């Protein structure tokens, strides 16, 4: 798409937003209902597109993409009216005979840039929150998942005119043209490298951003953990979508005393969930493209391989893989893996592990497997991370009742449910001062009595 075409869309949305057409809550709810109906109509198309792009089974696609989108839609349909209302707050004594309240207002024209790993979920989920808050939106899905992008374009064009919601497809050129435009908010999900570029462009116009990035999310397994259950839940979280999940467990950091038992349990669980040969399992997915396939393959150190490591380059598949005897200096520990390779490191004391984790950039997620409440509390208080689970993986993002987002290098800002509504809104603080009484103490000339009263009120 040419720069002038993109500029025309942005201008049309700005005019439409300025008209006030998106402000009524009834309009917002109608938009969400239309979107939900269209998703239900096109469910089979979405499932087929996700299979073509990523080899996802219909069960996984519904569990991790369509179902979560529908849940967010249902939640926002129930709660948008309340979120959009004025929220009364307490008025301090110094501002007596006033009514204080906050009022949420939409930001305006927002840009949503989404990735390829969960191309439907990570495009539509933030769009739901943006529409609920009363914005117009331009959506830019990833060029790496073209089939899903095509379905998204079909669904959104059925539901909305381009001056309300528009889809811009394409690659880096279109991204650059979009970032050259002025938006009222940019919501980006993707890599840290591209996130820096987004933030650099946004800084030139002082555009606020939400960045959902990633990082190396650790799994801490201590000696009290229920090993078999931990293995089952780690395997689910790690190899879901072939490890191409921003909150996937990136590596295991376990007590040295239980490593061998944990490795055996992980092997059993991989065979249980994917079969003896995962690459023959029709429900096991594929790597998004050849470039990522080759990058992940290079991270597999054959000298440290204890399970898996099989590749089918023509099918873009790598089997679930476990590495042991891994150190922080190994290539696999220098970048986010974003694939089905699970390195295991060991520690001798929990503080040794926490010191090492905290010496690296803050992760998007952290997972703890332990039955020791004191250890769990110590870890959650000591480590800084976006979000996480105790005795499970990944599920913390599957709720509209808590915000989801990173911290530091793993992102800024959050969304889902009420937090998402607030991300795409500005909360105005307003004092409604009554006119039937006007206390003179704040006006000059100041008197000793007034000063004593001010000190009484403000202390």
For each residue, the residues with C-beta under 8 A, 3 or more apart:
1: 5 6 168 169 170 174 177
2: 5 6 177
3: 6 7 177 180
4: 7 8
5: 1 2 8 9
6: 1 2 3 9 10 168 174 177 178 181
7: 3 4 10 11 181
8: 4 5 11 12
9: 5 6 12 13 138 162 163 166 168
10: 6 7 13 14 109 138 181 182 183
11: 7 8 14 15
12: 8 9 15 16 162 163
13: 9 10 16 17 109 136 137 138 162 163 164 166
14: 10 11 17 18 108 109 136
15: 11 12 18 19 163
16: 12 13 19 21 22 136 163 164
17: 13 14 21 22 106 108 109 135 136
18: 14 15
19: 15 16
20: 23
21: 16 17 27 164
22: 16 17 27 28 106 134 135 136 164
23: 20 27 106 134
24: 27 28
25: 28 29 80 81 84
26: 29 30
27: 21 22 23 24 30 31
28: 22 24 25 31 32 80 84 131 132 133 134
29: 25 26 32 33 77 80 81
30: 26 27 33 34
31: 27 28 34 35 131 159 160 164
32: 28 29 35 36 73 76 77 80 128 131 132
33: 29 30 36 37 77
34: 30 31 37 38 159 160
35: 31 32 38 39 73 124 127 128 131 155 156 159
36: 32 33 39 40 70 73 74 77
37: 33 34 40 41
38: 34 35 41 42 155 158 159
39: 35 36 42 43 46 66 69 70 73 124 155
40: 36 37 43 70
41: 37 38
42: 38 39 45 46 151 154 155
43: 39 40 46 47 66
44: 47 48
45: 42 48 49 151 154
46: 39 42 43 49 50 61 65 66 120 148 151
47: 43 44 50 51 58 61 62 66
48: 44 45 51 52 147
49: 45 46 52 53 120 145 147 148 150 151
50: 46 47 53 54 56 61 65 119 120 147 148
51: 47 48 54 55 56 57 58 61
52: 48 49 147
53: 49 50 56 116 119 144 145 146 147 148 288
54: 50 51 116 117 119 145 241 242 244 285 286 288
55: 51 242 284 285 286 317
56: 50 51 53 60 61 64 65 241 285
57: 51 60 61 282 283 285
58: 47 51 61 62
59: 62 63 283
60: 56 57 63 64 240 241 283 285
61: 46 47 50 51 56 57 58 64 65 66 120
62: 47 58 59 65 66 67
63: 59 60 67 68
64: 56 60 61 67 68 118 121 240 241
65: 46 50 56 61 62 68 69 118 120 121
66: 39 43 46 47 61 62 69 70 120 121
67: 62 63 64 70 71
68: 63 64 65 71 72 121 125 398
69: 39 65 66 72 73 120 121 124 125 128
70: 36 39 40 66 67 73 74
71: 67 68 74 75 398 400
72: 68 69 75 76 125 128 129 400 416 417 420
73: 32 35 36 39 69 70 76 77 128
74: 36 70 71 77 78
75: 71 72 78 79 400 417
76: 32 72 73 79 80 128 129 132 400 417 420 421
77: 29 32 33 36 73 74 80
78: 74 75
79: 75 76 82 83 417 418 421
80: 25 28 29 32 76 77 83 84 132 421
81: 25 29 84 85
82: 79 85
83: 79 80 104 132 133 418 421
84: 25 28 80 81 104 134
85: 81 82
86: 101 102 103
87: 101 102 103
88: 99 100 101
89: 100 101 102
90: 100
91: 95 96 98 99 100 431
92: 95 457
93: 96 457
94: 454 457 458
95: 91 92 98 100 431 433
96: 91 93 437 439
97: 433 434 436 437
98: 91 95 431 432 433 434
99: 88 91 431 432 434
100: 88 89 90 91 95 429 430 431 432
101: 86 87 88 89 430 432
102: 86 87 89 427 428 429 430
103: 86 87 427 428 430
104: 83 84 133 421 422 425 426 427 428
105: 134 425 426 427 428
106: 17 22 23 133 134 135 424 425 426
107: 110 133 135 184 185 208 424 425 426
108: 14 17 135 136 183 184 185
109: 10 13 14 17 135 136 137 138 183 184
110: 107 130 135 136 137 138 183 184 185 186 187 424
111: 137 138 140 178 181 183 185 186 187
112: 123 126 127 130 137 138 139 140 187
113: 140 175 178 186 187 188 189 190 198
114: 119 122 123 126 139 140 141 142 189 190
115: 118 119 122 142 189 190 191 246
116: 53 54 119 142 143 144 145 288
117: 54 122 241 244 245 246 288 338
118: 64 65 115 121 122 241 245
119: 50 53 54 114 115 116 122 123 141 142 145 148 149 152
120: 46 49 50 61 65 66 69 123 124 148 151 152
121: 64 65 66 68 69 118 124 125
122: 114 115 117 118 119 125 126 189 212
123: 112 114 119 120 126 127 139 141 152
124: 35 39 69 120 121 127 128 152
125: 68 69 72 121 122 128 129 415 416 420
126: 112 114 122 123 129 130 187 189 210 415 420 424
127: 35 112 123 124 130 131 137 139 165
128: 32 35 69 72 73 76 124 125 131 132 420
129: 72 76 125 126 132 133 415 416 420 421 423 424
130: 110 112 126 127 133 135 137 187 424
131: 28 31 32 35 127 128 134 135 137 165
132: 28 32 76 80 83 128 129 420 421 424
133: 28 83 104 106 107 129 130 420 421 423 424 425
134: 22 23 28 84 105 106 131 425
135: 17 22 106 107 108 109 110 130 131 184 185 424
136: 13 14 16 17 22 108 109 110 163 164 165
137: 13 109 110 111 112 127 130 131 164 165 166
138: 9 10 13 109 110 111 112 165 166 167 168 178 183
139: 112 114 123 127 152 156 165 166 167 168
140: 111 112 113 114 167 168 169 174 175 178
141: 114 119 123 145 148 149 152 167 169
142: 114 115 116 119 145 149 190
143: 116 146 149 169 170 171 172
144: 53 116 288 289
145: 49 53 54 116 119 141 142 148 149 288
146: 53 143 149 150 169
147: 48 49 50 52 53 150 151
148: 46 49 50 53 119 120 141 145 151 152
149: 119 141 142 143 145 146 152 153 167 169
150: 49 146 147 153 154 169
151: 42 45 46 49 120 147 148 154 155
152: 119 120 123 124 139 141 148 149 155 156 167
153: 149 150 156 157 167 169
154: 42 45 150 151 157 158
155: 35 38 39 42 151 152 158 159
156: 35 139 152 153 159 160 165 166 167
157: 153 154 160 162 167
158: 38 154 155
159: 31 34 35 38 155 156 165
160: 31 34 156 157 164 165 166
161: 164 165
162: 9 12 13 157 165 166
163: 9 12 13 15 16 136 166
164: 13 16 21 22 31 136 137 160 161
165: 127 131 136 137 138 139 156 159 160 161 162
166: 9 13 137 138 139 156 160 162 163
167: 138 139 140 141 149 152 153 156 157
168: 1 6 9 138 139 140 174 178
169: 1 140 141 143 146 149 150 153 174
170: 1 143 173 174 175
171: 143 174 175
172: 143 175 176
173: 170 176 177
174: 1 6 140 168 169 170 171 177 178
175: 113 140 170 171 172 178 179
176: 172 173 179 180
177: 1 2 3 6 173 174 180 181
178: 6 111 113 138 140 168 174 175 181
179: 175 176 186 197 198 201 202
180: 3 176 177 201
181: 6 7 10 111 177 178
182: 10 205 207
183: 10 108 109 110 111 138 186 205 207
184: 107 108 109 110 135 207 208
185: 107 108 110 111 135 207 208 209 210 423 424
186: 110 111 113 179 183 198 202 207 208 209 210
187: 110 111 112 113 126 130 209 210 212 415 423 424
188: 113 194 195 198 209 210 211 212
189: 113 114 115 122 126 211 212 213 246
190: 113 114 115 142 194 195 212 213
191: 115 194 195 213 214
192: 195 196 213 214 215 409
193: 196 197
194: 188 190 191 197 198
195: 188 190 191 192 198 199 211 213 411
196: 192 193 199 200
197: 179 193 194 200 201
198: 113 179 186 188 194 195 201 202 209 211
199: 195 196 202 203 209 211
200: 196 197 203 204
201: 179 180 197 198 204 205
202: 179 186 198 199 205 206 207 208 209
203: 199 200 206 207
204: 200 201
205: 182 183 201 202
206: 202 203
207: 182 183 184 185 186 202 203
208: 107 184 185 186 202
209: 185 186 187 188 198 199 202 412 413
210: 126 185 186 187 188 405 411 412 413 414 415 423
211: 188 189 195 198 199 406 411 412 413
212: 122 187 188 189 190 246 404 405 406 411 413 415
213: 189 190 191 192 195 246 364 406 409 410 411
214: 191 192 217 246 336 338 364 406 410 411
215: 192 250 336 361 362 363 364 406 409 410
216: 250 251 333 335 336 337 360 361 363
217: 214 247 248 249 250 363 364 365 366 367 385 388
218: 249 250 251 252 253 357 363 366 367
219: 234 249 251 252 253 254 367 368 369 393
220: 253 254 350 353 357 366 367 368 369 370 379
221: 225 227 230 234 252 253 254 255 258 262 369 370
222: 225 254 255 258 350 368 369 370 372 375
223: 255 257 258
224: 370 371 372 375
225: 221 222 230 258 369 370 371 391
226: 229 230 369 371 391
227: 221 230 231 258 261 262 265
228: 231 232 265 269
229: 226 232 233 391
230: 221 225 226 227 233 234 262 265 369 391
231: 227 228 234 235 262 265 266 268 269
232: 228 229 235 236 269 272 273
233: 229 230 236 237 369 391 392 393
234: 219 221 230 231 237 238 249 252 266 269 342 367 369 393
235: 231 232 238 239 266 269 270 273 320
236: 232 233 239 240 273 393 394
237: 233 234 240 245 247 248 249 367 392 393 394
238: 234 235 243 248 249 320 340 342 393
239: 235 236 242 243 270 273 274 320 340
240: 60 64 236 237 243 245 248 394
241: 54 56 60 64 117 118 244 245 248 285
242: 54 55 239 284 285 286 287 317 318 339 340
243: 238 239 240 248 337 338 339 340 341
244: 54 117 241 248 285 287 288 292 338 339
245: 117 118 237 240 241 248 394
246: 115 117 189 212 213 214 364
247: 217 237 364 365 386 387 393 394 396 397
248: 217 237 238 240 241 243 244 245 338 393 394
249: 217 218 219 234 237 238 252 342 365 367 393
250: 215 216 217 218 336 337 363
251: 216 218 219 326 332 333 337 342 343 344 345
252: 218 219 221 234 249 262 342 343 344 345
253: 218 219 220 221 345 346 347 353 356 357
254: 219 220 221 222 258 259 262 344 345 346 347
255: 221 222 223 258 259 346 347 348
256: 259 346 347 348
257: 223
258: 221 222 223 225 227 254 255 261 262
259: 254 255 256 262 263 324 344 346
260: 263 264
261: 227 258 264 265
262: 221 227 230 231 252 254 258 259 265 266 344
263: 259 260 266 267 306 307 322 324 344
264: 260 261 267 268
265: 227 228 230 231 261 262 268 269
266: 231 234 235 262 263 269 270 307 322 342
267: 263 264 270 271 306 307 322
268: 231 264 265 271 272
269: 228 231 232 234 235 265 266 272 273
270: 235 239 266 267 273 274 278 307 308 320 322
271: 267 268 274 275 276
272: 232 268 269
273: 232 235 236 239 269 270
274: 239 270 271 278 281 284 320
275: 271 278 280 281
276: 271
277: 280 281 310 319
278: 270 274 275 281 284 308 319 320
279: 284 310 312 315 317 319
280: 275 277
281: 274 275 277 278 284
282: 57
283: 57 59 60
284: 55 242 274 278 279 281 317
285: 54 55 56 57 60 241 242 244 317
286: 54 55 242 315 316 317
287: 242 244 292 293 296 316 317 318 339
288: 53 54 116 117 144 145 244 292 316
289: 144 292 293 316
290: 293 294 313 316
291: 294 295
292: 244 287 288 289 295 296 338 339
293: 287 289 290 296 297 311 313 316 318
294: 290 291 297 298
295: 291 292 298 299 339
296: 287 292 293 299 300 318 337 338 339 340 341
297: 293 294 300 311 318
298: 294 295 331
299: 295 296 331 332 335 337 339 341
300: 296 297 305 309 318 321 323 332 341
301: 304 305 323 326 330 331 332
302: 305 309
303:
304: 301 323 324 325 326 330 343
305: 300 301 302 308 309 321 322 323
306: 263 267 322 323 324
307: 263 266 267 270 320 321 322
308: 270 278 305 318 319 320 321 322 340
309: 300 302 305 318 319 321
310: 277 279 318 319
311: 293 297 317 318 319
312: 279 315 316 317
313: 290 293 316
314:
315: 279 286 312
316: 286 287 288 289 290 293 312 313
317: 55 242 279 284 285 286 287 311 312
318: 242 287 293 296 297 300 308 309 310 311 321 339 340 341
319: 277 278 279 308 309 310 311 340
320: 235 238 239 270 274 278 307 308 340 342
321: 300 305 307 308 309 318 340 341 342
322: 263 266 267 270 305 306 307 308 342 344
323: 300 301 304 305 306 326 332 341 342 343 344
324: 259 263 304 306 343 344
325: 304
326: 251 301 304 323 330 332 333 343 344 345
327: 330 333 345
328: 333 345 356
329: 333
330: 301 304 326 327 333 334 343
331: 298 299 301 334 335
332: 251 299 300 301 323 326 337 341 343
333: 216 251 326 327 328 329 330 343 345
334: 330 331
335: 216 299 331
336: 214 215 216 250
337: 216 243 250 251 296 299 332 341 343
338: 117 214 243 244 248 292 296
339: 242 243 244 287 292 295 296 299 318
340: 238 239 242 243 296 308 318 319 320 321
341: 243 296 299 300 318 321 323 332 337
342: 234 238 249 251 252 266 320 321 322 323
343: 251 252 304 323 324 326 330 332 333 337
344: 251 252 254 259 262 263 322 323 324 326
345: 251 252 253 254 326 327 328 333
346: 253 254 255 256 259
347: 253 254 255 256 350 352 353 356
348: 255 256 352
349: 352 353
350: 220 222 347 353 354 375 378 379
351: 354 355
352: 347 348 349 355 356
353: 220 253 347 349 350 356 357
354: 350 351 357 358 378 379 382 383
355: 351 352 358 359
356: 253 328 347 352 353 359 360
357: 218 220 253 353 354 360 363 366 383
358: 354 355 382 383 384
359: 355 356
360: 216 356 357 363
361: 215 216 408 409 410
362: 215 384 385 386 406 407 408 409 410
363: 215 216 217 218 250 357 360 366 385 386 410
364: 213 214 215 217 246 247 385 386 387 406 410 411
365: 217 247 249 385 386 387 388 389 393 394 396
366: 217 218 220 357 363 379 383 385 388
367: 217 218 219 220 234 237 249 388 389 390 392 393
368: 219 220 222 375 376 379 380 388 389 390 391
369: 219 220 221 222 225 226 230 233 234 391
370: 220 221 222 224 225 375 376 379 390 391
371: 224 225 226
372: 222 224 375 376
373: 376 377
374: 377 378
375: 222 224 350 368 370 372 378 379
376: 368 370 372 373 379 380 390
377: 373 374 380 381
378: 350 354 374 375 381 382
379: 220 350 354 366 368 370 375 376 382 383
380: 368 376 377 383 390
381: 377 378
382: 354 358 378 379
383: 354 357 358 366 379 380
384: 358 362 407 408
385: 217 362 363 364 365 366 388 407 410
386: 247 362 363 364 365 404 405 406 407 410 411
387: 247 364 365 396 397 402 404 405
388: 217 365 366 367 368 385 396
389: 365 367 368 392 393 394 395 396
390: 367 368 370 376 380
391: 225 226 229 230 233 368 369 370
392: 233 237 367 389 395
393: 219 233 234 236 237 238 247 248 249 365 367 389
394: 236 237 240 245 247 248 365 389 397 398
395: 389 392 398 399
396: 247 365 387 388 389 399 402 404
397: 247 387 394 404 416
398: 68 71 394 395
399: 395 396 402 416 417
400: 71 72 75 76 416 417 418 420
401: 417
402: 387 396 399 416 417 419
403: 414 415 416 417 418 419 420
404: 212 386 387 396 397 414 415 416 419
405: 210 212 386 387 411 412 413 414 415 419
406: 211 212 213 214 215 362 364 386 409 410 411 412
407: 362 384 385 386 410 411 412
408: 361 362 384
409: 192 213 215 361 362 406
410: 213 214 215 361 362 363 364 385 386 406 407
411: 195 210 211 212 213 214 364 386 405 406 407
412: 209 210 211 405 406 407
413: 209 210 211 212 405 423
414: 210 403 404 405 419 420 423
415: 125 126 129 187 210 212 403 404 405 419 420 423
416: 72 125 129 397 399 400 402 403 404 419 420
417: 72 75 76 79 399 400 401 402 403 420 421
418: 79 83 400 403 421 422
419: 402 403 404 405 414 415 416 422 423
420: 72 76 125 126 128 129 132 133 400 403 414 415 416 417 423 424
421: 76 79 80 83 104 129 132 133 417 418 424 425
422: 104 418 419 425 427
423: 129 133 185 187 210 413 414 415 419 420
424: 106 107 110 126 129 130 132 133 135 185 187 420 421
425: 104 105 106 107 133 134 421 422
426: 104 105 106 107
427: 102 103 104 105 422
428: 102 103 104 105
429: 100 102
430: 100 101 102 103
431: 91 95 98 99 100
432: 98 99 100 101
433: 95 97 98
434: 97 98 99 437
435: 438
436: 97
437: 96 97 434
438: 435
439: 96 442
440: 443 450
441: 450 453 454
442: 439 454
443: 440
444:
445:
446: 450 451
447: 450 451
448: 451 452
449: 452 453
450: 440 441 446 447 453 454
451: 446 447 448 454 455
452: 448 449 455 456
453: 441 449 450 456 457
454: 94 441 442 450 451 457 458
455: 451 452 458 459
456: 452 453 459
457: 92 93 94 453 454
458: 94 454 455
459: 455 456
